[in-house]
Amino acid sequence: MATAAITSTNLTYEYAPGVGAVGLDLEVPSGQVYGFLGPNGAGKSTAIRMLTSLIRPQSGSVSVLGLDPWRDAPRLHERVGVLLSDQPAPRHHTGYSLIELLAKLRKRPEVVHQAGRLAERLELDLAKRGHELSLGNRQKLGLVTALSHEPELVILDEPTNGLDPLLQREIGLVLREIADQGRTVLLSSHSLNDVEAVADHVGFIRNAVLVEQLPLATLADRAVRRVRFRFAQAGINAESFASIANVEQVTVASDGEVSVQYSGAVGELLSRAGELGAVTIEAHPVELEETFLALYRGDDHRPGTGGSR
């Protein structure tokens, strides 16, 4: 197994009971994309702030690339690239002037060229000033500044907010390339679909508690999904799918469209739909909370209650 780029034991910063991130035992393998999943307000951003020396943990310990984020912050900043969910773009800097400034601060003149190539790939106009950028373009600029010095570890908090599906896909390709080079990505998101497309390993945080970490291949057998079918014939009902073990719920709309919620492999379900004369199929994302409920239904170690940041 790969060594860990990030490890923590009982890492905690709690704003109020059940609010923040409590008792995190993270393990992010080196050279992989780690999807850090949780609903909005679950505690992802609080955890990331502890990993990036923005807030000091109240208790517990953490190692990032073998260093302490608080004591060794200057050394870590040279090796880590970070995009926060609320990271602003400097209002009066252009993309060019910001990148040139960062290159001087890092004493890495090659960063300017690397940033230009990435900006072109993400369709970002570096001539515009921060206050002229849309939300999506501010995200792109944040990504360029986080990635252009080719850090050993990349920590991204909801990096695809405000971006269209084609650019989301392109960012996924960039992150996979980073991991293929032996570097590490921690990708925070509330979207299971976004993370599944690029991750090797995932961790779930809910109500401030890290409830599980597992390889993506294991998650594929357990995650909840939904598809919709239209059939050439009428009369398709829930009983039509009764023999499929991993089907959890079947809903038939008034127009005859059939929605099926299931977990695990899709092969048997598709085979049955074909036998019934399906003429169209659409895949639809399921809310992450539904996946949590399915994953931990009946578990003894349910996460606690309360909100988080």
N, C-alpha and C positions, 0 to 999 in steps of 0.2 A: 504493500500500500504506500502511496505517496506520502511524504512528510507533510506536515501541516504548515500553511502560511499564517494561519490565525488559530490560536487556541485560547480559550478562556475557561475559568473555573468560578462558578457562582458570581459572575459579573453582574453588578446591580447598580442602577441609579433609579430611584423611585421618587417621583414628584409627590405622590400621595398614595395611599394603599391601593395597589393594583394598577397604578398609572406610571408608566415608564418602561423599564426593562429589568426583570427580576431573575436572579439566579441563573444566568445564561452560561451553559457549558458548550460553547461553540467549538467546532473543529472544521476548518476550511482547508481541504487538501491543496497542496501546491500543484500548479500546472493544470488546474481545472477551472471551470465556470461553476460557481456555487450560487444557486438561486436562493435568496433569502426572502421567503414568502410570508405574507400576512395581510389581513384586511387593513384598510386605512385606519390609523390609530392603534395598531397592534403593538407598537414599540420598536419598529424597525429603525426609525430615524434616531431614536435615543441610543440604540445599540451602536449605530454607525458613528454617532458623535463620541461615544466612548472609545471606539477603535481608532478615531482620527484626532484624538487629543483636544477635542472641542469642549468636552465636559469630563471631569475627573470622576471615576467610579467611586461610589460610596463604600463598596465592599467588593471582595473578589479580586481575581488577578486576570491579566490578559497579556498575551505575547503576540506581536505582529512582526513577522519576518525576524523572529528571535529577539525583538526589542520591546521595551515598555513604551506604549504610546505617549505616556505623560512625561516620564523622565528623559526619554530619547527622542522627543518630538523633532528636533532639527535634523537628526540623522534619518529619521523615517520619512520626512517630507521629501527628501531627495529620491526615495525609492518607491514612493506610493503616489498614485494619481487618484484624485477624489472629485466626485460631482455630487453635491448635496441637492436634496429635493427643492430647497428654497434658495439656491445659490443665485445671487443677482449678477447681472452683467454690468461692469463699470460703465456709468452713463456716458462719460465723455471720452472714453477710449474707443478707437476703432478696433476691430478684430486684429488688424495688423499691428497697431501700436501696443496692444495688450500682449500679444505673442512675443514681440520684440523685447518688451520689458521683462517678461518671464524668462526668456532666453538669457538675458543679461544677468538676472538674479541667479539663475542656475549655472551661469558660466558655460552654457551649452548652445553655441551659435547654430548648431545643426537643427535645433528644435524649430527654427523658423521655417526651414524647408519642409520638415516632417509635418508641421502644422498646416502648411499650404496644401500639401498632398491630401491630407485628411479632410480639410475644409472643402476641397474640390469634390472629393468622394461623397461628402454629405450635402453638397449643393449649398454651401454657406458662403455668402458674400462678406469677405473680411474687410471691405472698405467702409461698411456701415458702423456707426457708433452704437454703443449699448442701448441708448434710449430709443433708437430707431428700430430695434429688433423685436419681432413678434416672440411669443412664448416659445414656439418651436425653434426659432433661430437662436434664442438665448440658450436653449438646451443644446443645440449643436455647438455653439461657441464653448459652453461648459465642457462638452465632450472633447473638443479639440484641445483645450487647455489641460484637461486631465490626462489625455493619452499621448500627446505629441512628444513628451520626453521619454517615451517607452518605459514606463515604470515596471518594476517587478510585480507589483500588486496594484490592481485597479479596484476602487470601491465606488460603486455607482448607486445612487438612491433615486429610484424611479426615473431612469434616464430617457425613456421614450415618451414622457408626457408631452402632449402637444404636437407629436409627429405623426405623419401619415403612415399607413401600413407599409409602403415601399421603403421608406426611410427606416422604419422599425426593423424591417428585414435586413437592410444594409448594416445597421448597427449590430444586429445579431451576428452577421458574417464577420464584422470587425472583431467582436468579442471572441468568436471561435478561433480566429487567426491568432489572437493574443495567447489563448490557451495552448494552441498548437505549437507556439514558440517556447512553451515551457513556463510562461508567466501565469499569473493567477488573477481571477476576476471574482469579486463578490458583487452580485447583481441583486439589488433589492427591488421588489415589485409586489403589487397586489393582484397581478394578473398571472394566473397559473399558465395560461396559453403562451404568454410572452416568455416565461422562464423555461417551459418545456422545450421550446424551439432551440435553445442554446445550452442549457445547463447539463452538467455531468452529475451533480449532487445537489440536493435541496434540503433546506431547513425551514420548518414551519414555526412561526411565532404567533401566538394568539393570547390576547388579554395579558400582555407583558411577559408571558412565559414561553420559552422555547419548548415546544411539545414533542418534536421529533426531527431527526436528521437521517436522511436515507439516500442511497443512489437513485438516480432518475429512473433506471430500469425497474427498480422495485416500485416506485410511485406509479409507473405506467400500468401496473397490475391492480392498482387500488384507487386511482383517481376517478372521480365522477365525471361523466360526459353526457351530452345530449345530442340526439340526431332527430331530424324530422323527415318523414317519408310521405309521399303521395302515391296512391295505388290506382291501378287501372280499374279495379272493381270496388264496389261498396261492401260494407259489412265487416271491415277489419276492426278488431277490438282487442282489448287487453289479453283476452284468452288466446289470441292468435300467437302471442309471444310467451305463453306460459311455460314452454319447455326450455327457455333460455335461462340458464342459472344466474347469469350476472345482470339480468334486467331488473331494475329496482322499481320503475314506475312507467306506466303507459297511459298517455292522455290522448283522447280522440276529439278533435275539434268539430264544430258543427259543419264545416265544409269538407270533412273527411280526412283532413291532415292528421297524421299520427305522430306524436312526439314521444320518444323513448329515452328515458334516463337509465344509464347503465354504468358499470364499472368494469375495468379490465379489458381484455381483448375484444375486438369488434367482429372478428371473423364469423362466429356462429350467428350473431345478430344479422349481419349482412346476408348470410346464406339464407336465413329464414325470410328476410324481407324479399329477397329475390324469388323465393318459392311462392310468396304471396302476390307477386306481380308488381313490385315497386317500380315506379317510373321516374321518380326524382328522389334525391337525398340531399339534405343540407345539414352540416355540422354547426352546432351552436355552442358558444362558451357557457360554462356553468359558473355561477358565483363561487368565489373561493370559500365562502362560508359554508356552502353546500358540500364542498369537498371535505372541509374540516368535519362536518357533522357525520359524513359517511365514513371517513377514516377513523374517527374516534368514537363512533356509536358503540356503546357497550364497554368502552375501555374503562379501566379502574383509575387511570391517571388523567382524567379530564382536566383541562386547564381551568384556572379560576375565573371569577367574574370581575367585571370592572372595565373601565376604559384605559387607553394608553396613548402615548404620543409617538 
